[in-house]
Amino acid sequence: MPTTSYYLSQDVHMCLADDQVVILDLRRDRYLSLDSDASIMLRPYLDLLAGREGLPEDRDEPRLREVLAKLSADGLVCTSPLPSMAVETHRPGRRAENAITPRPPSGQNLCAHYALHYIWSVVRARVALRTCSLHRIVVSERIKRSAQPGAPREFDADETARLCSIYCRLRVIATDRGQCLFDTLALKLFLGNYGIFPDWIFGVRLNPFGAHCWLQHGNTVVNDSIDSVRPFTPIMTA
């Protein structure tokens, strides 16, 4: 008889933060944390749950089976493997090790196309966050990125730093710039106009609880400092 295996449900993400398993249910826009006992049982198997093979049920660990049954009842894990593309979205993102230093653009005046791209990116980000769920926005960004023709452009740290500096100079006309979700999405859209597509990382911390997001390429933060993102454990990449 085939062994039943458990997998993370689509749009559900997990990470280990402060020795506790934290869950992001993107479709329902909620974070949950498992208690210490459940976290101890589950944390050795997070990679299996998020992988293509899944976590086999036939383990002689009644408490683990109990935890999996509860997660399954809540719709957070399932027994049907996800398509390969969906499995890839479960990667939480790398821990940051360094950050880009914005480089001032040459010349005093900015070309008009920078301002136009900036305004369009800000408007799109604001409309999206006011009219769409985060789930829909993230899925849209993933589809857009996967639809890019040809091989991905090699990441140019100097050009990215220059464009980030331009974005910061233009940001004075945006009233939402203190909000990481809006600011990161707007910058992501702005950089996309120039063929630069860093990862959109979502992180979480406990004690006290907090959530944060930023752009990152590999282990290099694009729009934040190492000190700001270090307390947050990556849980999802878009």
NUMAR-800288 format. One line per field, with one value per atom (N, C-alpha, C): residue in one letter; atom name; residue number from 1; x, y, z. Coordinates in Angstrom, 2 decimals, m for minus. Example, Ala and Ser with C-alpha at 12.3 -4.5 7.8 and 13.67 -1.06 7.14 Angstrom:
REM NUMAR-800288
code	(a,a,a,s,s,s)
site	(N,CA,C,N,CA,C)
pos	(1,1,1,2,2,2)
x	(13.19,12.30,13.20,12.85,13.67,12.90)
y	(m5.69,m4.50,m3.30,m2.25,m1.06,0.03)
z	(7.80,7.80,7.80,7.08,7.14,7.87)
//
This chain:
REM NUMAR-800288
code	(m,m,m,p,p,p,t,t,t,t,t,t,s,s,s,y,y,y,y,y,y,l,l,l,s,s,s,q,q,q,d,d,d,v,v,v,h,h,h,m,m,m,c,c,c,l,l,l,a,a,a,d,d,d,d,d,d,q,q,q,v,v,v,v,v,v,i,i,i,l,l,l,d,d,d,l,l,l,r,r,r,r,r,r,d,d,d,r,r,r,y,y,y,l,l,l,s,s,s,l,l,l,d,d,d,s,s,s,d,d,d,a,a,a,s,s,s,i,i,i,m,m,m,l,l,l,r,r,r,p,p,p,y,y,y,l,l,l,d,d,d,l,l,l,l,l,l,a,a,a,g,g,g,r,r,r,e,e,e,g,g,g,l,l,l,p,p,p,e,e,e,d,d,d,r,r,r,d,d,d,e,e,e,p,p,p,r,r,r,l,l,l,r,r,r,e,e,e,v,v,v,l,l,l,a,a,a,k,k,k,l,l,l,s,s,s,a,a,a,d,d,d,g,g,g,l,l,l,v,v,v,c,c,c,t,t,t,s,s,s,p,p,p,l,l,l,p,p,p,s,s,s,m,m,m,a,a,a,v,v,v,e,e,e,t,t,t,h,h,h,r,r,r,p,p,p,g,g,g,r,r,r,r,r,r,a,a,a,e,e,e,n,n,n,a,a,a,i,i,i,t,t,t,p,p,p,r,r,r,p,p,p,p,p,p,s,s,s,g,g,g,q,q,q,n,n,n,l,l,l,c,c,c,a,a,a,h,h,h,y,y,y,a,a,a,l,l,l,h,h,h,y,y,y,i,i,i,w,w,w,s,s,s,v,v,v,v,v,v,r,r,r,a,a,a,r,r,r,v,v,v,a,a,a,l,l,l,r,r,r,t,t,t,c,c,c,s,s,s,l,l,l,h,h,h,r,r,r,i,i,i,v,v,v,v,v,v,s,s,s,e,e,e,r,r,r,i,i,i,k,k,k,r,r,r,s,s,s,a,a,a,q,q,q,p,p,p,g,g,g,a,a,a,p,p,p,r,r,r,e,e,e,f,f,f,d,d,d,a,a,a,d,d,d,e,e,e,t,t,t,a,a,a,r,r,r,l,l,l,c,c,c,s,s,s,i,i,i,y,y,y,c,c,c,r,r,r,l,l,l,r,r,r,v,v,v,i,i,i,a,a,a,t,t,t,d,d,d,r,r,r,g,g,g,q,q,q,c,c,c,l,l,l,f,f,f,d,d,d,t,t,t,l,l,l,a,a,a,l,l,l,k,k,k,l,l,l,f,f,f,l,l,l,g,g,g,n,n,n,y,y,y,g,g,g,i,i,i,f,f,f,p,p,p,d,d,d,w,w,w,i,i,i,f,f,f,g,g,g,v,v,v,r,r,r,l,l,l,n,n,n,p,p,p,f,f,f,g,g,g,a,a,a,h,h,h,c,c,c,w,w,w,l,l,l,q,q,q,h,h,h,g,g,g,n,n,n,t,t,t,v,v,v,v,v,v,n,n,n,d,d,d,s,s,s,i,i,i,d,d,d,s,s,s,v,v,v,r,r,r,p,p,p,f,f,f,t,t,t,p,p,p,i,i,i,m,m,m,t,t,t,a,a,a)
site	(N,CA,C,N,CA,C,N,CA,C,N,CA,C,N,CA,C,N,CA,C,N,CA,C,N,CA,C,N,CA,C,N,CA,C,N,CA,C,N,CA,C,N,CA,C,N,CA,C,N,CA,C,N,CA,C,N,CA,C,N,CA,C,N,CA,C,N,CA,C,N,CA,C,N,CA,C,N,CA,C,N,CA,C,N,CA,C,N,CA,C,N,CA,C,N,CA,C,N,CA,C,N,CA,C,N,CA,C,N,CA,C,N,CA,C,N,CA,C,N,CA,C,N,CA,C,N,CA,C,N,CA,C,N,CA,C,N,CA,C,N,CA,C,N,CA,C,N,CA,C,N,CA,C,N,CA,C,N,CA,C,N,CA,C,N,CA,C,N,CA,C,N,CA,C,N,CA,C,N,CA,C,N,CA,C,N,CA,C,N,CA,C,N,CA,C,N,CA,C,N,CA,C,N,CA,C,N,CA,C,N,CA,C,N,CA,C,N,CA,C,N,CA,C,N,CA,C,N,CA,C,N,CA,C,N,CA,C,N,CA,C,N,CA,C,N,CA,C,N,CA,C,N,CA,C,N,CA,C,N,CA,C,N,CA,C,N,CA,C,N,CA,C,N,CA,C,N,CA,C,N,CA,C,N,CA,C,N,CA,C,N,CA,C,N,CA,C,N,CA,C,N,CA,C,N,CA,C,N,CA,C,N,CA,C,N,CA,C,N,CA,C,N,CA,C,N,CA,C,N,CA,C,N,CA,C,N,CA,C,N,CA,C,N,CA,C,N,CA,C,N,CA,C,N,CA,C,N,CA,C,N,CA,C,N,CA,C,N,CA,C,N,CA,C,N,CA,C,N,CA,C,N,CA,C,N,CA,C,N,CA,C,N,CA,C,N,CA,C,N,CA,C,N,CA,C,N,CA,C,N,CA,C,N,CA,C,N,CA,C,N,CA,C,N,CA,C,N,CA,C,N,CA,C,N,CA,C,N,CA,C,N,CA,C,N,CA,C,N,CA,C,N,CA,C,N,CA,C,N,CA,C,N,CA,C,N,CA,C,N,CA,C,N,CA,C,N,CA,C,N,CA,C,N,CA,C,N,CA,C,N,CA,C,N,CA,C,N,CA,C,N,CA,C,N,CA,C,N,CA,C,N,CA,C,N,CA,C,N,CA,C,N,CA,C,N,CA,C,N,CA,C,N,CA,C,N,CA,C,N,CA,C,N,CA,C,N,CA,C,N,CA,C,N,CA,C,N,CA,C,N,CA,C,N,CA,C,N,CA,C,N,CA,C,N,CA,C,N,CA,C,N,CA,C,N,CA,C,N,CA,C,N,CA,C,N,CA,C,N,CA,C,N,CA,C,N,CA,C,N,CA,C,N,CA,C,N,CA,C,N,CA,C,N,CA,C,N,CA,C,N,CA,C,N,CA,C,N,CA,C,N,CA,C,N,CA,C,N,CA,C,N,CA,C,N,CA,C,N,CA,C,N,CA,C,N,CA,C,N,CA,C,N,CA,C,N,CA,C,N,CA,C,N,CA,C,N,CA,C,N,CA,C,N,CA,C,N,CA,C,N,CA,C,N,CA,C,N,CA,C,N,CA,C,N,CA,C,N,CA,C,N,CA,C,N,CA,C,N,CA,C,N,CA,C,N,CA,C,N,CA,C,N,CA,C,N,CA,C,N,CA,C,N,CA,C,N,CA,C,N,CA,C,N,CA,C,N,CA,C,N,CA,C,N,CA,C,N,CA,C,N,CA,C,N,CA,C,N,CA,C,N,CA,C,N,CA,C,N,CA,C,N,CA,C,N,CA,C,N,CA,C,N,CA,C,N,CA,C,N,CA,C,N,CA,C,N,CA,C,N,CA,C)
pos	(1,1,1,2,2,2,3,3,3,4,4,4,5,5,5,6,6,6,7,7,7,8,8,8,9,9,9,10,10,10,11,11,11,12,12,12,13,13,13,14,14,14,15,15,15,16,16,16,17,17,17,18,18,18,19,19,19,20,20,20,21,21,21,22,22,22,23,23,23,24,24,24,25,25,25,26,26,26,27,27,27,28,28,28,29,29,29,30,30,30,31,31,31,32,32,32,33,33,33,34,34,34,35,35,35,36,36,36,37,37,37,38,38,38,39,39,39,40,40,40,41,41,41,42,42,42,43,43,43,44,44,44,45,45,45,46,46,46,47,47,47,48,48,48,49,49,49,50,50,50,51,51,51,52,52,52,53,53,53,54,54,54,55,55,55,56,56,56,57,57,57,58,58,58,59,59,59,60,60,60,61,61,61,62,62,62,63,63,63,64,64,64,65,65,65,66,66,66,67,67,67,68,68,68,69,69,69,70,70,70,71,71,71,72,72,72,73,73,73,74,74,74,75,75,75,76,76,76,77,77,77,78,78,78,79,79,79,80,80,80,81,81,81,82,82,82,83,83,83,84,84,84,85,85,85,86,86,86,87,87,87,88,88,88,89,89,89,90,90,90,91,91,91,92,92,92,93,93,93,94,94,94,95,95,95,96,96,96,97,97,97,98,98,98,99,99,99,100,100,100,101,101,101,102,102,102,103,103,103,104,104,104,105,105,105,106,106,106,107,107,107,108,108,108,109,109,109,110,110,110,111,111,111,112,112,112,113,113,113,114,114,114,115,115,115,116,116,116,117,117,117,118,118,118,119,119,119,120,120,120,121,121,121,122,122,122,123,123,123,124,124,124,125,125,125,126,126,126,127,127,127,128,128,128,129,129,129,130,130,130,131,131,131,132,132,132,133,133,133,134,134,134,135,135,135,136,136,136,137,137,137,138,138,138,139,139,139,140,140,140,141,141,141,142,142,142,143,143,143,144,144,144,145,145,145,146,146,146,147,147,147,148,148,148,149,149,149,150,150,150,151,151,151,152,152,152,153,153,153,154,154,154,155,155,155,156,156,156,157,157,157,158,158,158,159,159,159,160,160,160,161,161,161,162,162,162,163,163,163,164,164,164,165,165,165,166,166,166,167,167,167,168,168,168,169,169,169,170,170,170,171,171,171,172,172,172,173,173,173,174,174,174,175,175,175,176,176,176,177,177,177,178,178,178,179,179,179,180,180,180,181,181,181,182,182,182,183,183,183,184,184,184,185,185,185,186,186,186,187,187,187,188,188,188,189,189,189,190,190,190,191,191,191,192,192,192,193,193,193,194,194,194,195,195,195,196,196,196,197,197,197,198,198,198,199,199,199,200,200,200,201,201,201,202,202,202,203,203,203,204,204,204,205,205,205,206,206,206,207,207,207,208,208,208,209,209,209,210,210,210,211,211,211,212,212,212,213,213,213,214,214,214,215,215,215,216,216,216,217,217,217,218,218,218,219,219,219,220,220,220,221,221,221,222,222,222,223,223,223,224,224,224,225,225,225,226,226,226,227,227,227,228,228,228,229,229,229,230,230,230,231,231,231,232,232,232,233,233,233,234,234,234,235,235,235,236,236,236,237,237,237,238,238,238)
x	(0.85,0.00,0.89,0.65,1.50,1.47,2.60,2.70,2.17,1.34,0.85,1.95,2.13,3.11,2.40,2.94,2.37,3.24,2.58,3.26,2.64,3.43,2.84,1.76,0.64,m0.40,0.09,m0.52,m0.13,m0.37,0.60,0.54,0.67,1.22,1.56,3.08,3.66,5.11,5.46,6.61,7.06,8.52,8.87,10.28,10.44,11.68,11.99,12.56,11.82,12.25,12.24,13.38,13.49,13.06,13.48,13.20,11.73,10.90,9.51,9.17,8.31,7.86,6.80,7.05,6.12,5.55,4.27,3.58,2.98,3.18,2.51,1.50,0.24,m0.84,m1.18,m0.54,m0.64,m2.06,m2.74,m4.08,m5.03,m4.84,m5.71,m5.07,m3.86,m3.16,m3.03,m2.41,m2.25,m0.95,m0.40,0.76,0.30,0.91,0.65,1.98,2.06,3.24,2.81,3.54,3.23,3.80,3.19,3.71,5.05,5.73,7.09,7.13,6.18,6.18,5.99,5.01,4.75,5.94,6.57,7.73,8.89,9.11,10.19,9.95,8.70,8.37,8.54,8.17,8.09,9.36,10.15,11.25,12.30,12.53,13.49,12.97,11.68,11.07,10.57,10.95,10.45,10.86,12.09,12.55,11.77,11.46,10.68,9.28,8.65,7.30,7.28,8.33,8.38,8.95,9.40,10.04,9.12,9.68,8.90,8.53,9.34,9.09,8.06,7.97,7.02,7.51,6.72,7.05,6.20,6.81,6.03,5.32,4.11,3.32,3.74,4.38,4.66,5.88,5.90,6.97,6.40,7.20,6.73,6.78,6.07,6.04,4.60,3.83,2.40,2.18,3.05,2.88,3.05,4.00,4.19,2.95,2.41,1.20,0.03,m0.01,m1.06,m0.90,0.33,0.59,0.21,0.61,0.31,m1.20,m1.90,m3.35,m4.03,m3.55,m4.14,m3.84,m2.61,m2.26,m3.08,m3.31,m4.11,m5.55,m6.10,m7.47,m7.61,m6.52,m6.53,m6.21,m5.95,m5.65,m4.23,m3.34,m1.97,m1.03,m1.34,m0.62,m1.64,m1.17,m2.07,m1.33,m2.03,m1.43,m1.27,m1.48,m1.30,m0.10,0.91,2.08,1.72,2.41,2.16,2.95,2.52,3.32,4.72,5.66,7.06,7.21,6.51,6.63,6.15,5.05,4.53,5.48,6.14,7.10,8.23,8.68,9.77,9.42,8.15,7.78,7.89,8.11,8.20,9.58,10.52,11.84,11.75,12.27,12.12,13.06,14.15,15.13,16.34,17.48,18.73,18.81,19.58,19.92,20.82,20.56,21.35,22.73,23.73,25.09,25.70,25.20,25.69,24.59,24.83,23.81,24.43,23.62,24.05,24.08,25.11,25.19,24.76,23.64,23.18,24.28,24.40,25.42,24.75,25.12,24.48,24.61,23.52,23.60,24.48,25.13,25.97,25.10,25.57,24.81,23.78,23.39,22.43,20.98,20.71,19.34,19.07,17.86,17.47,16.67,16.88,16.13,14.65,13.82,12.37,11.86,12.51,11.99,12.09,13.08,13.17,11.94,11.58,10.42,9.14,9.01,7.81,7.70,8.82,8.81,8.54,9.10,8.87,7.39,6.80,5.39,4.49,4.77,3.96,4.11,5.32,5.54,4.82,4.88,4.21,2.70,2.16,0.71,0.28,1.03,0.69,0.75,1.78,1.92,0.77,0.44,m0.62,m1.98,m2.28,m3.55,m3.62,m2.52,m2.50,m2.76,m2.10,m2.24,m3.60,m4.26,m5.58,m6.72,m6.47,m7.57,m7.37,m6.17,m5.89,m5.37,m5.57,m4.99,m3.49,m2.75,m1.32,m1.08,m1.92,m1.79,m1.83,m2.79,m2.92,m1.73,m1.22,m0.07,1.17,1.40,2.57,2.50,1.34,1.19,1.42,0.90,1.08,2.56,3.29,4.72,5.50,5.10,5.77,5.53,4.30,3.97,4.74,4.77,5.47,6.95,7.54,8.97,9.25,8.41,8.63,8.40,7.65,7.33,8.40,9.46,10.51,11.19,11.30,11.89,13.40,13.90,15.33,15.91,17.24,17.94,17.87,17.83,17.80,19.03,18.81,19.92,20.85,22.15,23.12,22.95,22.94,22.71,23.89,23.58,24.59,24.42,25.28,25.15,25.32,26.26,26.49,25.28,24.72,23.56,22.35,22.21,21.11,21.25,22.48,22.71,22.40,22.76,22.49,20.99,20.25,18.80,18.11,18.62,18.06,18.26,19.41,19.66,18.69,18.45,17.48,16.09,15.72,14.41,14.29,15.35,15.31,15.18,15.83,15.72,14.30,13.66,12.30,11.24,11.61,10.64,9.99,10.50,9.92,8.47,8.05,6.67,5.71,6.20,5.34,5.05,3.78,3.39,3.47,3.65,3.63,5.03,6.05,7.40,7.85,7.13,7.51,7.00,6.21,5.63,6.46,7.04,7.97,7.28,6.02,5.33,5.14,4.62,4.42,5.76,6.71,7.97,8.73,8.71,9.42,8.76,7.44,6.74,6.97,6.89,7.11,8.52,9.53,10.90,11.06,10.42,10.49,9.95,8.82,8.25,9.15,9.74,10.64,11.85,12.49,13.68,13.31,12.10,11.68,11.61,11.38,11.39,12.74,13.79,15.16,15.74,14.85,15.29,15.98,15.76,16.38,15.27,15.42,14.36,14.90,15.20,15.65,14.49,14.83,13.80,13.10,11.84,11.04,10.94,11.67,11.77,10.82,10.09,9.24,9.87,10.03,10.64,9.75,10.02,9.21,10.13,9.70,10.42,9.38,9.84,8.99,9.59,8.78,9.26,9.98,9.31,7.90,7.69,6.45,6.16,6.34,6.88,7.01,7.19,6.73,6.91,7.51,8.32,9.04,9.26,9.48,9.83,10.87,11.65,12.71,13.09,13.91,14.42,15.83,16.13,17.42,17.81,19.10,19.62,20.68,20.44,21.34,21.31,22.48,22.53,22.78,22.51,22.74,21.42,21.24,20.04,20.13,19.02,19.01,18.53,17.51,16.86,16.74,17.64,17.59,19.00,19.14,20.44,20.46,21.65,21.78,21.21,21.47,20.96,19.44,18.79,17.33,16.72,17.36,16.75,17.25,18.37,18.94,17.98,17.15,16.25,15.16,14.97,13.86,14.35,13.65,13.95,13.13,13.78,13.02,12.03,10.81,9.78,9.22,9.33,8.77,9.54,9.66,10.27,9.27,9.15,8.28,9.09)
y	(m1.19,0.00,1.25,2.18,3.38,4.18,4.74,5.56,6.96,7.45,8.82,9.79,10.83,11.87,13.21,14.05,15.39,16.43,17.46,18.57,19.87,20.94,22.24,22.52,23.05,23.44,24.62,24.80,25.91,27.23,28.14,29.46,29.40,28.31,28.21,28.09,28.84,28.88,28.71,28.09,27.85,28.24,28.62,28.83,28.59,28.53,28.36,29.67,30.34,31.63,31.52,31.83,31.75,30.38,29.32,27.92,27.55,28.38,28.03,28.02,27.09,27.02,28.09,28.95,30.02,29.72,29.95,29.64,30.92,31.11,32.18,31.55,31.80,31.35,32.53,32.59,33.77,33.99,32.92,33.07,33.70,33.36,33.93,35.13,35.51,36.68,36.61,35.54,35.39,34.65,35.00,34.31,33.50,32.32,31.50,30.96,30.71,30.04,28.82,27.73,26.51,26.59,25.87,25.86,25.12,25.18,24.64,23.14,22.39,20.94,20.59,21.24,20.97,21.40,22.51,22.98,22.00,21.44,20.47,19.24,18.81,17.64,17.91,19.11,19.38,19.96,20.68,21.44,20.60,19.29,18.54,18.22,18.45,17.99,19.12,20.35,21.48,21.37,20.95,20.83,19.75,18.66,17.60,18.09,18.81,19.33,20.26,21.05,22.03,21.46,20.20,19.61,18.80,18.25,17.46,16.09,15.55,14.20,14.19,15.28,15.33,14.61,14.70,14.06,12.79,11.60,10.36,10.28,9.75,9.64,8.45,7.46,6.19,6.29,7.26,7.40,7.02,6.32,5.83,6.95,8.02,9.18,9.67,9.13,9.49,11.00,11.68,13.11,13.86,13.42,14.04,13.85,12.65,12.39,13.26,13.48,14.34,15.78,16.27,17.64,17.76,16.77,16.80,16.74,15.94,15.83,17.17,17.87,19.18,20.19,20.20,21.12,20.81,19.52,19.13,19.59,19.46,19.91,21.42,22.15,23.60,24.02,23.04,23.35,23.82,23.62,24.12,23.10,21.82,20.77,19.92,19.21,18.36,17.09,16.15,14.88,14.77,15.87,15.88,16.76,16.20,17.01,18.15,19.28,20.45,20.34,21.06,21.10,21.63,21.28,21.69,23.19,23.97,25.42,25.91,25.32,25.75,25.37,24.22,23.81,24.82,25.36,26.32,27.58,27.93,29.15,28.99,27.77,27.56,27.90,28.23,28.58,29.88,29.91,31.10,32.24,31.98,33.04,32.89,33.36,33.25,34.31,33.98,34.98,36.03,37.30,38.39,38.46,38.76,38.88,40.25,40.93,42.27,43.06,44.34,45.22,46.15,46.54,47.50,48.90,49.64,51.04,51.91,52.64,53.48,54.41,54.50,55.35,56.55,57.77,58.96,58.97,59.27,59.34,60.50,60.33,61.41,62.54,63.77,64.92,65.37,66.61,67.17,66.88,66.81,66.64,65.19,64.74,63.39,63.42,62.42,62.33,62.14,62.62,62.56,61.13,60.20,58.82,58.21,58.64,58.14,58.57,59.84,60.35,59.67,59.46,58.81,57.37,56.65,55.27,55.22,56.19,56.24,56.47,57.47,57.79,56.61,55.99,54.85,53.69,53.46,52.37,52.65,53.89,54.26,54.12,54.57,54.48,53.01,52.20,50.77,50.09,50.41,49.80,50.20,51.50,51.99,51.39,51.34,50.77,49.29,48.57,47.14,46.85,47.60,47.34,47.77,48.69,49.13,48.29,47.61,46.90,45.39,44.91,43.48,42.90,41.63,40.94,40.77,40.60,40.35,39.07,38.09,36.83,37.09,37.86,38.14,38.91,39.86,40.65,39.77,38.92,38.04,37.08,36.46,35.54,36.26,37.48,38.26,38.54,38.90,39.19,37.93,36.78,35.53,35.17,35.33,35.03,35.96,37.24,38.23,37.88,37.47,37.16,35.90,34.88,33.63,33.81,34.85,35.09,35.90,36.31,37.09,36.26,36.79,36.02,35.88,34.75,34.54,34.29,34.23,33.98,35.22,35.05,36.20,37.09,38.38,39.32,39.17,39.23,39.14,40.34,40.07,41.13,42.10,43.37,44.42,45.26,45.03,45.71,47.21,47.66,49.09,49.78,49.16,49.76,49.75,48.67,48.61,49.68,49.88,50.92,52.30,52.52,53.81,54.06,53.04,53.19,53.35,52.67,52.84,54.27,54.86,56.25,57.19,56.93,57.74,57.60,56.37,56.12,56.90,56.89,57.60,59.10,59.64,61.08,61.46,60.56,60.83,60.52,59.79,59.28,60.37,61.57,62.66,62.95,62.51,62.80,61.67,60.62,59.51,59.64,59.57,59.76,58.47,57.31,56.02,55.48,56.31,55.77,55.14,55.35,54.71,53.30,52.83,51.50,50.55,49.53,48.66,47.93,47.53,46.78,47.63,48.84,49.74,50.11,50.53,51.04,49.95,48.72,47.62,47.23,47.17,46.84,47.92,49.18,50.27,50.21,49.96,49.86,48.64,47.54,46.33,46.62,47.33,47.69,48.67,49.61,50.60,49.91,49.02,48.32,47.42,46.85,45.98,46.71,48.02,48.81,48.79,48.49,48.49,47.07,46.08,44.69,44.12,44.70,44.21,43.63,42.35,41.66,40.95,41.70,41.05,40.30,39.40,38.67,39.60,39.35,40.07,39.14,39.48,38.62,39.08,38.13,38.39,37.69,38.43,37.87,38.05,37.25,37.28,37.14,37.71,37.53,37.30,36.73,36.54,37.28,37.48,38.05,39.40,40.47,40.53,40.16,39.84,39.47,40.67,40.43,41.47,40.84,41.53,41.08,42.22,41.88,42.89,42.33,43.19,42.73,43.66,43.11,43.88,43.18,43.83,43.25,42.72,41.60,40.97,40.18,40.19,39.34,38.43,37.11,36.20,36.49,36.83,37.21,38.71,39.49,40.94,41.69,42.48,43.29,44.49,44.80,45.88,47.19,47.16,48.41,48.53,47.94,48.02,47.78,47.87,47.62,46.23,45.70,44.39,44.42,45.49,45.58,45.56,46.12,46.16,44.80,44.04,42.76,41.58,41.74,40.61,39.99,40.76,40.13,39.28,39.37,38.68,37.43,36.35,35.09,35.04,34.87,34.79,33.62,33.90,32.86,32.66,33.67,33.55,34.45,33.97,34.74,34.90,36.11,36.35,36.94)
z	(0.00,0.00,0.00,m0.91,m0.98,0.32,0.64,1.85,1.58,2.50,2.39,2.79,2.00,2.31,2.44,3.29,3.50,2.82,2.30,1.63,2.14,2.09,2.37,1.33,1.77,0.83,0.00,m1.16,m2.01,m1.27,m1.41,m0.77,0.75,1.26,2.68,2.79,3.71,3.87,5.34,5.60,6.97,7.13,8.34,8.68,10.17,10.61,12.03,12.53,13.41,13.97,15.48,16.10,17.56,18.07,17.35,17.72,17.67,17.03,16.85,15.36,14.98,13.60,13.38,12.40,12.05,10.67,10.50,9.26,8.68,7.39,6.65,5.71,5.97,5.09,4.19,3.04,2.19,1.69,1.33,0.77,1.78,3.07,4.11,4.81,4.35,4.87,6.39,6.88,8.32,8.65,9.79,10.34,11.55,11.74,12.92,13.43,14.70,15.25,16.03,15.87,16.59,18.00,18.92,20.28,20.31,21.44,21.54,21.26,21.81,21.60,20.13,19.48,18.07,17.22,17.58,16.83,16.92,18.11,18.29,17.42,17.33,16.53,15.04,14.60,13.17,12.56,13.35,12.76,12.02,12.35,11.53,10.13,9.89,8.65,7.75,8.04,7.26,5.79,5.54,4.15,3.40,4.09,3.45,3.10,4.01,3.74,2.54,2.39,1.31,0.02,0.04,m1.13,m1.99,m3.04,m4.00,m3.45,m2.53,m2.02,m0.90,m0.16,0.93,2.17,3.23,4.51,4.65,4.60,4.73,6.07,6.04,7.26,8.11,7.51,8.22,9.14,10.00,10.99,12.36,13.10,14.41,15.44,15.15,16.03,16.13,17.08,17.20,17.34,18.07,18.26,16.94,16.11,14.81,13.94,13.94,13.16,13.65,14.95,15.51,15.03,15.01,14.54,13.07,12.26,10.83,10.58,11.38,11.22,11.50,12.52,12.85,11.75,11.24,10.16,8.90,8.66,7.52,7.67,8.87,9.11,8.92,9.20,9.01,7.57,6.71,5.32,5.08,6.03,5.91,5.28,5.39,4.67,3.95,2.94,2.16,1.77,1.16,0.77,m0.74,m1.45,m2.90,m3.24,m3.91,m4.25,m5.19,m5.02,m5.85,m7.15,m8.19,m9.42,m9.13,m9.97,m9.75,m9.57,m10.40,m10.31,m8.95,m8.45,m7.16,m6.03,m6.16,m5.14,m5.01,m6.14,m6.12,m5.32,m5.26,m4.55,m3.04,m2.55,m1.11,m0.55,m1.41,m0.89,m0.09,1.12,1.96,1.63,0.92,0.66,1.55,1.08,1.83,2.93,3.95,4.95,4.32,4.64,4.08,4.73,3.90,4.41,4.12,3.11,2.80,2.14,1.92,1.36,0.34,m0.63,m1.64,m1.04,m1.36,m0.95,m2.12,m1.98,m3.10,m3.58,m4.90,m5.51,m6.16,m5.78,m6.36,m7.88,m8.58,m10.04,m10.49,m11.62,m12.13,m12.65,m12.47,m12.94,m11.92,m12.03,m11.08,m11.47,m12.77,m13.24,m13.63,m13.35,m13.71,m15.01,m15.83,m17.09,m16.79,m17.70,m17.48,m17.38,m18.09,m18.07,m16.67,m15.87,m14.50,m13.70,m13.82,m13.09,m13.56,m14.86,m15.38,m14.89,m14.94,m14.45,m12.95,m12.24,m10.78,m10.48,m11.10,m10.84,m11.21,m12.35,m12.77,m11.79,m11.28,m10.32,m9.00,m8.55,m7.30,m7.43,m8.55,m8.76,m8.81,m9.54,m9.64,m8.29,m7.50,m6.18,m5.26,m5.29,m4.41,m4.77,m6.07,m6.52,m6.17,m6.40,m6.12,m4.64,m3.77,m2.34,m1.80,m2.49,m2.03,m2.61,m3.73,m4.39,m4.46,m4.20,m4.33,m3.01,m2.83,m1.67,m1.89,m0.80,m0.93,m1.72,m1.51,m2.26,m3.76,m4.21,m5.64,m6.17,m5.38,m5.82,m5.96,m4.96,m4.99,m6.17,m6.38,m7.50,m8.82,m8.94,m10.16,m10.42,m9.37,m9.53,m9.91,m9.36,m9.72,m11.18,m11.62,m13.01,m13.94,m13.58,m14.41,m14.52,m13.40,m13.42,m14.25,m14.10,m14.85,m16.34,m16.71,m18.12,m18.83,m18.12,m18.77,m19.86,m21.08,m22.17,m22.02,m22.49,m22.49,m21.11,m21.05,m19.79,m18.92,m17.58,m16.69,m16.88,m16.81,m16.94,m15.74,m16.01,m14.92,m13.99,m12.70,m11.73,m11.71,m11.87,m11.89,m10.62,m9.64,m8.35,m8.49,m9.34,m9.50,m10.13,m11.17,m11.82,m10.88,m10.12,m9.16,m8.10,m7.60,m6.61,m7.17,m8.44,m9.08,m9.19,m9.63,m9.78,m8.43,m7.42,m6.07,m5.57,m5.91,m5.52,m6.22,m7.50,m8.24,m7.62,m7.31,m6.68,m5.37,m4.56,m3.27,m3.47,m4.50,m4.77,m5.18,m5.92,m6.39,m5.35,m4.32,m3.35,m2.51,m2.56,m1.76,m2.13,m3.33,m3.74,m3.37,m2.69,m2.26,m0.77,m0.41,0.99,1.79,1.12,1.82,2.08,1.95,1.93,3.24,4.34,5.59,5.72,4.75,4.81,3.96,4.58,3.85,2.71,2.89,1.85,0.60,0.79,m0.35,m0.99,m0.18,m0.70,m1.46,m0.92,m1.57,m2.88,m2.88,m4.13,m5.18,m4.79,m5.75,m6.32,m5.49,m5.98,m6.88,m6.52,m7.35,m8.75,m8.82,m10.11,m10.87,m10.14,m10.76,m11.36,m10.60,m11.11,m12.29,m12.25,m13.34,m14.68,m14.64,m15.88,m16.56,m15.79,m16.33,m16.38,m16.32,m16.46,m15.25,m14.08,m12.84,m11.96,m11.59,m10.88,m9.64,m8.57,m7.33,m6.68,m5.77,m5.03,m4.05,m3.84,m2.85,m1.64,m0.58,0.59,1.69,2.25,3.42,4.61,5.72,6.91,8.13,9.15,10.36,11.57,12.69,13.95,15.04,16.15,17.32,18.50,19.52,20.80,20.67,20.24,19.87,18.42,18.08,16.70,15.78,14.62,13.62,12.24,11.21,9.83,9.03,8.06,7.29,5.88,4.90,3.57,2.96,2.05,1.40,0.09,m0.72,m1.96,m1.72,m2.37,m2.15,m3.39,m3.72,m4.78,m4.15,m4.22,m3.54,m2.05,m1.50,m0.08,0.11,m0.95,m0.91,m0.84,0.21,0.37,m0.56,m1.23,m2.21,m1.60,m0.75,m0.31,1.20,1.92,3.38,3.91,5.22,5.84,6.46,6.63,7.27,8.68,9.41,10.78,10.83,9.82,9.80,9.49,8.62,8.21,9.04,9.74,10.48,11.49,12.22,13.19,12.56,11.24,10.58,9.84,10.07,9.37,8.09,6.93,5.67,5.70,5.27,5.24,3.84,2.97,1.62,0.65,m0.58,m1.66,m2.79,m3.33,m4.47,m5.61)
//
